Amino acid sequence: MSYFTAPETNKKYEIFGASKGESLAQSAQAPLLGQIPIDPELARLCDNGDIEHYSGESIALLGKALATALKKDIDNP
């Protein structure tokens, strides 16, 4: 989890500092698939063993990025 978005203002806060995900992905020559926000609902579902019921926007974007990365890998073996 890399950031928190305040629901009242929709402002993004990087609580743990600026993300290094992009530079890490570049150094590994891999795509950055996504950054998952700190979301109390996601934490609650994880704690209850129900993570498959989470449907945040970040997860949809992560799924699309993963599908794109896999397609590129399949098309360019």
WOBELBEL-V963520 format. One record per pair of residues at least 4 apart in sequence whose ideal C-beta (glycine too) atoms are under 6 Angstrom apart, sorted by the first residue. I is the first residue (numbers start at 1). J is the second residue. Records with the same first field share a line. If there is no record, write none. Layout:
BEGIN
I = J + J
END
This chain:
BEGIN
1 = 36 + 38
2 = 19 + 35
3 = 12 + 14 + 37
4 = 13 + 15 + 38
5 = 12 + 37
6 = 11
14 = 18
20 = 24
21 = 32 + 35
22 = 32
25 = 30 + 32
31 = 69
33 = 62 + 65 + 66
34 = 61 + 62 + 65
36 = 58
37 = 58
39 = 56
42 = 54
45 = 50 + 51 + 53 + 54
46 = 51
72 = 76
END
